[in-house]
Amino acid sequence: MVDEKEIESYQELLNKIPGIINTRIIVGEDGNLKEIHVLSDLSRGPKQIVRDVQSALIAGCNLSVDHKIISVAQVEDNRI
């Protein structure tokens, strides 16, 4: 179970990954991570971004996540 402050710190960590513009983490009613949405530029492939998200969360937060809950949307320009 994760709280709002933990979610914010996870998002801050993920936003430091090269190519990521912004992230949003959705928590289910059970308090566990349900979805991780990533907005990225085109500098890196979606598969690499998903692997980096998983690696950052396990190394930085001791939080293992299934790649199936991570979605990546890519945009040409980071000026949204």
C-alpha positions in Angstrom: 0.0 0.0 0.0 1.4 3.4 -1.0 0.4 6.9 0.1 0.2 10.2 -1.8 3.7 11.3 -0.8 5.3 8.1 -2.0 3.5 8.4 -5.3 4.8 11.9 -5.7 8.4 10.8 -4.9 8.0 7.9 -7.5 6.8 10.3 -10.1 9.7 12.7 -9.4 12.2 9.9 -9.8 10.6 8.7 -13.0 10.6 12.2 -14.4 14.4 12.3 -14.1 14.8 9.5 -16.6 16.1 10.8 -20.0 13.4 11.1 -22.5 10.5 11.2 -20.0 8.5 14.4 -20.0 6.0 13.6 -17.3 4.5 10.6 -15.4 1.3 9.9 -13.6 0.8 6.9 -11.3 -2.7 5.6 -10.6 -3.4 3.7 -7.4 -6.2 1.1 -7.1 -8.7 0.9 -4.3 -6.5 -1.8 -2.7 -3.7 0.8 -2.3 -1.4 -0.8 -4.8 -0.1 0.6 -8.1 -2.7 0.0 -10.8 -1.3 2.1 -13.8 1.8 4.0 -14.6 1.4 6.5 -17.5 4.5 7.9 -19.1 4.7 10.8 -21.6 8.0 10.8 -23.4 9.8 12.4 -26.3 11.0 10.3 -29.3 14.6 10.1 -28.2 14.3 6.5 -26.9 12.0 3.6 -27.7 9.0 2.7 -25.6 10.4 -0.7 -24.6 13.6 1.0 -23.2 11.5 3.5 -21.3 9.4 0.7 -19.8 12.6 -1.1 -18.7 14.0 2.1 -17.3 10.8 2.8 -15.3 11.0 -0.7 -13.8 14.7 -0.4 -13.0 14.3 3.0 -11.4 11.5 1.9 -9.2 13.2 -1.3 -8.0 16.6 0.3 -7.5 15.4 3.7 -6.1 12.3 2.7 -4.2 12.5 -1.1 -3.8 9.3 -1.4 -5.7 8.8 -4.1 -8.3 6.2 -3.4 -11.0 4.9 -5.5 -13.8 5.7 -4.1 -17.3 2.0 -4.6 -18.2 0.8 -1.7 -16.0 3.2 0.8 -17.7 1.9 2.7 -20.8 4.1 5.0 -22.8 2.8 7.8 -25.1 5.4 9.5 -27.2 5.2 13.1 -28.6 7.5 14.8 -31.0 8.1 17.8 -28.9 8.3 18.3 -25.1 6.7 21.8 -25.3 3.2 20.7 -24.3 
